[in-house]
Amino acid sequence: MSLGDRPHVLVIEDDLAVRDVLRRYLEQDDYDVTVAADGRAGLAAARDLNPDLIVLDVMLPHMNGFDICRRLRDDDSSSVPIIMLTALGETDDRIAGLSSGADDYVTKPFSVKELTLRVGSVLRRSLVTGGPRAVAGLLIDGDLTLNPVSREALQRGRSLPLTTREFDLLHFFLRRPRQVFSREDLLQQVWGWDFGDQSTVTVHVKRLRHKVEERPAEPARLVTVYGRGYRWDPERSEAS
């Protein structure tokens, strides 16, 4: 929730210089910014302030970024978008970050301008602006209902705690049933990246399966087409 009319970004980073630069650039881009210098303070701020987005470093005093991410996702069922800062070349860190629930990552050293653009891109996907609007274009597949206007997903009438990227991925597949997409296709069309680590897609598909599949290890909806990519198979009706 924004402190004012502007989107509210929480930066959890222990390096004072990086923290100050991020605050300055984000404020110049018209965001309200709160900063925290260690993991415990960052988690408390995330819970107390309910920011619109979190920029989260992996290596922090008292509690690392992975643990913060897991607590927000698993303990609090929070869907706040999280962009994780990882060390350059540390593929394991990037995969661990995405597995713990991060929506995106940026590797250090990074361009501050690139990061602020990434913040804007993620927020545009996650924030719903304006007053009440007519609900149109619901996507329904069996017990799943997706509302792209309110960005709500329901399964058997209960809200699904999807992250921004998980929602985008589910929305993409529901609009294109029975079509096969490679990880490169998904990275370009869902993430909007022309290049990047394709394990990002693998991790998000795995997390999405755990939320929408009855048996995630034997997926019936979001299936793997070996050597090709992934496909969404709509749920069959009783009459079919």
VEXZA-373266 format. One record per residue: x, y, z of N, C-alpha, C, O in turn. Coordinates in steps of 0.02 Angstrom, whole numbers, plus 32768, in hexadecimal, padded with zeros to 4 digits. Layout:
BEGIN
XYZXYZXYZXYZ/...
This chain:
BEGIN
802A7FC48000800080008000802C803E8000805B80428027/801E806C7FD6804680A87FD0803D80D5800D800780D88029/807480F8802080708129805680478165803F802381838067/804D81778000802781AE7FE3800581957FA47FEC815D7FA2/800481C07F717FE681AC7F32801881877F058005816B7ED2/805881887F19808B81697EEF809881217F06808D81117F40/80AE80F57ED880C080B17EEC80F780B27F21812480DC7F1E/80F380847F4F812280817F88815280467F7F813C800D7F7B/819280557F7C81C580227F7381EE801C7FB38206804E7FCE/81F77FDF7FCB82227FD0800482647FB47FEA82647F827FC6/829C7FD37FFD82DE7FBC7FEA83007F9E8027830A7FC18059/83117F5E802483337F3C805B837A7F2D804483847EFD801E/83AA7F54805A83EF7F518041841D7F6A807884127FA08094/84517F438088847D7F5680BF84B57F8680AB84D37FA680D6/84C57F8B806A84F97FB7805384DE7FFF805084B0800D8029/84FA802B807984E08070807F84E18094803C84B180B7802B/8518808E8016851E80B17FD784E9809A7FA584C980C37F84/84E180587FA084AF803C7F72846980517F88843F80657F5E/845D804E7FC8841C80607FE3840980A87FD383D180B77FBE/843980D57FDC842C811C7FD08422812B7F8683F781537F73/8449810A7F5B844181147F1383FD80FC7EFC83DB811D7ED5/83E980C17F1483A880A67F01836F80D47F19834080E07EF4/837580EC7F56834181197F70833C81577F448305816D7F32/837581747F33837681B37F0D835781A97EC8832D81D17EB2/836C81757EA5835381697E62830881587E6282E3816F7E37/82F281307E9282AC811D7E95828081597EA6824A81617E8B/829981847ED3827281C07EE3826F81EF7EA7823C82107E9C/82A581F17E8082A4821A7E43827182007E11825582267DE9/826581BE7E13823381A07DE681ED81A07E0581C0817E7DEC/81E581C77E3A81A381D47E58818781997E80814B818B7E7E/81B481777EA4819E81447ED381A9815D7F1B81D881827F28/817D81487F49818B814E7F9081BA81157FA281AF80DC7F8D/81EE81237FC8822180F07FD6822E80EB80208236811E8043/822E80AE803A8244809F807E82818071807882828045804D/82B3807A80A382EE805080A082F6802C80E382E280448117/83157FF180DF83277FCA811A836C7FAE810F837E7F9A80D8/83947FAC814583DB7F9B813F83EC7F53815384257F3E814B/83BB7F2D816C83C97EE7817D838A7EBE817583547ED9816B/83927E7C8178835A7E50816983207E55819982E67E578183/832E7E5781DA82F67E5A820A82CF7E9B820282917E9A8203/82F27ED381FB82D07F1381F282A97F1481B182737F3081AD/82C67EF5817D82A47EF2813D82647ECB813F82317EE18124/82657E90816082297E67816581F37E8C818D81B87E8B817A/82077EAD81C481D77ED381EC81B87F0B81C3817C7F1781C7/81E27F2E819B81C87F65817281987F4B813D81647F6A8130/81A87F11811F817C7EF480ED81387EE4810B81047EEE80EB/81387ECA814880F97EB7816880D27EF4818080957EF5817C/80F67F26819A80D47F6081B680BA7F90818180847FAD8188/80E17F99814B80D27FCE811A80AD7FB580DD808F7FDD80B8/80AD7F7380D1808B7F578097809C7F7D805780707F9A8038/80DD7F7D804380F27FA4800880D57F867FC880BC7F4E7FC7/80DA7FAD7F9280C37F957F5080F77F687F2F80E67F407F04/81377F6F7F43816D7F477F2681A87F487F5681B37F797F79/81CE7F117F57820A7F0D7F8082477EFF7F5582467ED27F2B/827C7F277F5E82BD7F187F4182E67EF97F7982F27F197FAD/82FC7EBB7F7083167E937FA7835B7E767F9783637E517F67/838C7E897FBF83CF7E6C7FB783D07E267FD483AC7E178003/83FB7DFB7FB884007DB67FD284287DB5801384117D998045/84647DD3801384917DCF804D84837E0A807B84947E43806D/84637DFA80B584517E2E80E584637E18812C84647DDB8139/84717E468159847B7E33819F843A7E1A81BE84047E3081AC/84407DEC81ED840A7DD3821783D97DA481F483C27D738212/83CA7DB081B5839C7D84819083A87D90814683A47DC9812F/83B57D5A812083C37D6580D983847D6E80B0834C7D6280C7/838E7D83807183567D938046832A7D57803782ED7D5F802F/83487D1B803283207CDF802482ED7CD3805D82B37CC48050/83057CD9809B82D87CCD80D482A17D0180D882687CF180E8/82B27D4080C9827E7D7480C882497D648095820D7D6880A3/825F7D51805A82317D41802382047D07803681C77D0A802C/82217CD2805281F97C97806581C67CA9809B818D7C918099/81DA7CD180CB81AC7CE3810181717D0C80E781387D0180FB/81807D3A80BA814A7D62809E811A7D37807480DD7D408078/81377D09804D810D7CDF802280E97CA9804980AC7CA08042/810D7C84807280F17C49809280CD7C5880D380967C3E80DF/80EA7C8380FE80CA7C92813E80937CC68137805F7CC08157/80A07CF9810E80707D31810980437D2C80CC80137D5380C5/80507CFC809F802B7CF6805F802B7D3880397FF97D4A8019/80637D5D803D80687D9E801C80787D947FD280A07D687FBF/80587DBC7FA880667DBA7F60808B7DF97F49808F7E077F0D/80A77E207F7980CC7E5C7F6781047E4C7F3581297E1C7F41/810A7E717EFE81417E637ECF81857E6D7EF181907E9E7F15/81B37E3F7EE481F67E427F0182297E3D7EC982297E0D7EA3/82567E6E7EC682907E6B7E9982CD7E5E7EC482DD7E867EF0/82F07E287EB683287E147EE0836A7E297EBF83737E237E83/83987E427EE883DB7E547ED2840A7E1B7EE184127E087F1B/84297DFF7EAD84567DC57EB6849B7DD57E9A84A37E037E72/84CC7DAF7EB085117DB97E9985187DA27E5184F97D717E3C/85407DC67E2A854B7DB67DE585667D6F7DDD85977D5C7DFE/85467D477DB3855E7D047DA585487CCF7DD685557C947DCC/85267CE37E0C85107CB37E3E84CD7C957E2A84987CA97E43/84CF7C657DFB84927C477DE184697C277E19842C7C2C7E19/848B7C067E4884677BE57E7F84407C187EA884087C0A7EBE/845D7C547EB284397C887ED783FB7C9E7EB283C67CA97ED0/84007CA57E7083C77CBB7E49838F7C877E4C83547C987E55/83A17C487E45836F7C137E4783517C0F7E8D83147C067E94/837A7C157EC183617C127F0583327C4C7F1282FF7C447F34/83427C877EF883177CC17F0182D47CB87EE082A07CC77EFE/82D47C9F7EA382947C937E81826D7C5B7EA3822F7C5F7EA7/82907C287EBB826E7BF17EDD824E7C087F1E821B7BEE7F32/826D7C3A7F3F82517C537F7E82177C827F7281F57C967FA2/820B7C967F3381D17CBE7F2381DD7D017F0481AE7D277EFA/821C7D117EF4822A7D517ED3820C7D537E8D82077D207E6C/81F77D8E7E7881D97D967E35820E7DA27E0082057D907DC6/82467DC07E1482787DD57DE482BA7DDA7E0982BD7DD77E46/82F07DE17DE383327DEA7E03835C7E187DD783537E1D7D9B/838A7E3A7DF883BC7E637DD683FF7E517DF484067E4C7E31/84317E477DC984737E327DE1849F7E6E7DF0849E7EA07DCC/84C77E687E2584F87E9B7E37853A7E8D7E14854C7E527E0A/855F7EC27DFF854B7F087DFF85167F157DCB85147EF47D97/84EA7F457DD884B27F517DAB84AD7F9B7D9984C67FC67DBD/848B7FA87D63847A7FEC7D4F843D80017D7784097FE07D75/844380397D9B840A80517DC383CF80607D95839680547DA7/83DD807B7D5A83A8808A7D2B8384804B7D158346804A7D0F/83AA80157D0A838A7FD57CF8835D7FBD7D3083257FA57D24/83747FC47D6E834C7FAE7DA6830C7FD77DAC82D67FBA7DB8/831080187DA482D380417DAA82A280317D71826680327D7B/82BD80217D368291800D7CFF826F7FCA7D0F82347FC17D00/82957F9D7D2E82797F5C7D4282437F657D77820F7F437D75/824F7F937DA6821D7FA37DD981DC7FBA7DB981A67FA37DCA/81E37FE97D8981A880027D6681827FCC7D4181457FCB7D41/81A87F9F7D2081897F6A7CF981627F3B7D2681297F287D16/817F7F277D5F815D7EF97D8D81207F1A7DAC80EC7EFB7DB3/81277F597DBF80EF7F7C7DDE80B47F857DAE807B7F7F7DC2/80C37F927D6F808D7F9A7D3E80637F5B7D3980267F5E7D2C/80837F227D43805F7EE37D4080387ED57D7F80067EB17D7D/804D7EF07DB880307EDC7DF87FFD7F0D7E147FD07EF87E38/80047F4E7E047FD77F7F7E227F977F867DFA7F997F8A7DBC/7F607F887E1C7F1F7F947DFD7F0C7FDB7E0D7F057FED7E48/7F0280057DDB7EF3804C7DE67EAB805B7DD57E8980357DB3/7E9580957DEC7E5280AC7DDB7E1D80907E097E2B80687E35/7DDF80A67DFE7DA780917E277D8A80507E0E7DA9802D7DE6/7D4D803F7E267D2C80017E107D237FFF7DC57D1280317DA6/7D2E7FC57DA97D277FBC7D617CFD7F7E7D547CFB7F517D7D/7CDC7F7E7D1A7CB47F437D087CE27F077D007D167F0C7CE0/7CCD7ECF7D1C7CF47E927D157CE47E727CD27CAB7E5F7CC5/7D167E6D7CA87D0C7E4F7C667D487E247C567D7F7E2E7C71/7D3D7DF57C2A7D757DCD7C137D907D9C7C467DCC7D8E7C46/7D647D817C727D7A7D4E7CA17D937D117C7B7D767CFE7C49/7DCA7CF47C937DE47CB77C767DD37C7E7CA67DE87C7F7CE0/7DAD7C4D7C8F7D957C177CBA7DAB7BD47C9C7DA07BC67C62/7DCB7BAB7CC67DDF7B687CB17DD07B397CEC7DF77B357D1B/7D987B167CE87D867AE97D1E7D7C7B0F7D5F7D527B3B7D64/7DA47AFE7D927D9E7B1E7DD37DC77B5E7DD97DCA7B7D7E0E/7DE87B727DA27E127BAE7DA27DED7BE87D817DCF7BE07D4B/7DF07C227DA27DD47C5F7D857E087C967D8C7E217CA37DC2/7E177CB87D547E487CED7D547E267D2E7D3D7E057D2F7D0A/7E2F7D637D647E147DA47D527E4E7DD27D427E6F7DEB7D70/7E5D7DDF7D027E967E097CF07E8E7E527D057EC07E757D0D/7E4F7E697D0F7E447EAF7D237E587EBA7D6B7E7E7EE87D7A/7E407E907D987E517E977DDF7E8F7E707DF27EA77E757E2B/7EAA7E497DC27EE57E1F7DCE7ED97DF07E097F027DEA7E36/7E9F7DD07E077E8E7D9E7E3A7E887D5A7E197E6F7D537DE2/7EA07D287E3E7E9A7CE37E277E787CBB7E5E7E8B7CBE7E98/7E467C947E4A7E217C6B7E7A7E257C227E647E247C137E28/7E297BF57E947E247BAE7E867DF37B907EB87DFD7B957EF5/7DBF7B717E9D7D877B577EC77D6C7B8F7EF47D587B827F2D/7D6B7BCB7EDA7D4E7C047EFE7D7D7C247F317D6A7C557F51/7DB97C097F397DE87C247F6A7E207C487F467E377C337F11/7E377C807F637E6B7CA97F457EAD7C837F417EC27C627F70/7ECD7C887F077F107C6A7EFE7F447CA07F0C7F427CD57EED/7F747C937F397FA77CC47F497FE07CC47F1580157CA97F21/7FD27CE27EDC80037CE27EA5802E7D217EA880167D587EB7/806F7D197E9A809A7D537E9180897D737E4E80647D587E25/80A67DAE7E4380997DD27E0480AB7DA77DC780847DA17D98/80E77D8A7DC880FD7D627D8F80D37D227D8880C47D0E7D50/80C07D037DC080977CC77DBC80537CD77D9D80397CB07D74/80367D107DB07FF67D257D927FFF7D307D477FD67D187D1F/80347D547D3480417D617CED80497D217CC680307D1B7C8E/806C7CF17CE380787CB17CC180377C8A7CB980297C6E7C84/800F7C877CEE7FCF7C647CEA7FA07C867CB87F7F7C657C90/7F9E7CC87CBA7F757CEF7C8A7F8A7CDF7C427F607CD47C17/7FCB7CDF7C367FE67CD17BF37FCF7C8C7BDB7FB87C867BA2/7FD67C597C057FC47C167BF07F797C0D7BE67F637BED7BB6/7F517C2B7C137F097C237C0C7EEE7C427BCC7EBC7C2B7BB0/7F0F7C757BB47EFA7C957B767F127C6E7B387EFC7C7C7B01/7F3F7C3E7B437F5C7C1A7B0A7F5D7BCE7B187F927BB07B17/7F237BB07B257F217B697B357F3A7B3E7AFB7F327B4F7AC0/7F597B077B0E7F717AD37ADF7FA87AEB7AB07FB77ACA7A7E/7FC67B247ABF7FFF7B3C7A9880407B307ABF80427B3A7AFC/80737B1B7A9D80B37B0D7ABD80E17B4A7AB880E87B697A83/80FE7B5C7AF1812C7B947AF4816E7B7F7B14816F7B5F7B49/81A57B907AF381E77B827B1081F57BB27B4981D27BE47B52/82297BA37B70823C7BD17BA682517C147B8982447C487BA7/82717C137B4F82857C517B2E82477C7A7B1A82467CB77B22/82147C587AFF81D67C797AED81B87C9C7B2A81A47CD67B27/81B47C777B6281957C927B9E81BD7CCB7BBB81A17CFC7BD5/82007CC57BB8822A7CFB7BD1821D7D3C7BAB821C7D727BC8/82127D367B6A82067D707B4081BF7D8B7B4881B57DC77B4E/818D7D5E7B4981477D737B4681287D817B8980F97DA97B8E/81407D617BBF81257D6D7C0181517D9E7C2881397DCD7C48/81937D927C2681C17DBD7C4A81D37DFD7C2381E47E307C40/81CE7DF97BE181E17E317BB7822C7E387BB082457E6F7BA2/82517E017BBA829A7E027BB582AF7DE47B7282947DB17B5C/82DE7E057B5182FB7DE97B1483327DB77B2283437D8E7AF8/834C7DB97B5F837E7D887B74837A7D837BC083607DB07BE1/83947D4C7BDA83927D437C22839A7CF97C33839D7CCE7C07/839C7CEB7C7483A57CA77C8C83627C817C8683327C937CA8/83607C4E7C5C83217C2B7C50830B7C017C8D82D27BEB7C8F/83387BF77CBE83237BD47CFA82EF7BFD7D2082CA7BE17D49/82EB7C3E7D1382B77C687D2F82727C4B7D1F82467C467D4A/82697C387CE082297C1B7CCA821D7BD97CEC81E57BCC7D04/824F7BAE7CEF82487B6C7D0D82307B717D5682037B4D7D6B/824F7B9F7D7B823D7BA77DC281F57BBF7DC981D17BA77DF4/81E17BF07DA0819D7C0A7DA681697BD77D9181337BD57DAE/81787BAF7D5E81497B7A7D4B81417B497D8581097B337D94/81787B377DA681747B097DDE81497B257E1681207B027E33/81547B657E27812D7B847E5D80E37B897E4A80B77B7E7E75/80D57B997E0C808F7B9E7DF6806D7B5A7DFA80337B567E0E/80907B267DE680737AE37DEA80607AD17E32802C7AB27E3D/80897AE57E62807A7AD47EA7803B7AF97EC0801F7AE67EF3/80277B2D7E9C7FEB7B527EB17FAC7B3E7E8B7F757B467EA6/7FB27B257E4E7F767B177E277F6C7ACD7E187F347ABA7E05/7F9E7AA47E207F987A5D7E107F877A347E4E7FA07A417E85/7F5C7A047E457F4B79D77E7D7F8779AC7E8F7F9479A07ECA/7FAC79957E5D7FEA796F7E69802279917E41802D79817E07/804679C07E60807979E77E3B80AE79BC7E1A80C879CE7DE5/80BF79827E3880F279577E1A80D879337DDC8100791B7DB4/809679307DD4807779127D99804579447D7C800979387D7E/805D797B7D60803079B07D4A8001799A7D13801579777CE4/7FC279AF7D197F90799F7CE67F7D79DC7CBE7F5F79D67C88/7F8E7A177CD67F7C7A557CB47FB97A777C957FBC7A7F7C58/7FE87A8A7CBE80247AAA7CA680597A747C9A80817A657CC5/80577A587C5E807E7A1C7C5080BF7A2D7C2B80C47A607C08/80F07A027C33812F7A097C0F812B79E27BCE811879A77BCD/813E7A027B98814579E17B57818F79D97B4C81B27A087B3A/81A8799D7B5881F079917B5B821479A67B1B820079937AE4/824879CC7B25826F79E57AED82537A227ACC82727A3F7A9F/82167A377AE281F57A707AC381E67AA97AF481F67AE37AE6/81C87A987B2E81B67ACC7B5D817B7AB97B8781797A827BA3/81497AE67B8C810F7ADB7BB780CF7AEA7B9280CD7B117B62/80997AC87BA980577AD17B8A80227AD07BC080277AAB7BF1/7FED7AF97BB77FB47AF77BE57F7D7ACC7BC77F647ADB7B91/7F6B7A967BEA7F347A6A7BD47EF67A7B7BFE7EF67A707C3A/7EC27A967BDF7E857AA87C047E677A6A7C267E6F7A327C0E/7E457A777C5E7E267A407C827DEB7A267C597DC47A4D7C3D/7DE579E47C557DAF79C77C2E7D6E79C97C567D6D79BD7C92/7D3879D97C337CF779D97C547CDE79927C5C7CF879637C3C/7CAC798A7C877C9079477C947C7479287C557C7578EB7C4C/7C5A79537C277C3A79397BEB7C6B79257BB67C5979027B86/7CAA793A7BBD7CDA792C7B887CF778E67B8D7D2078D37B64/
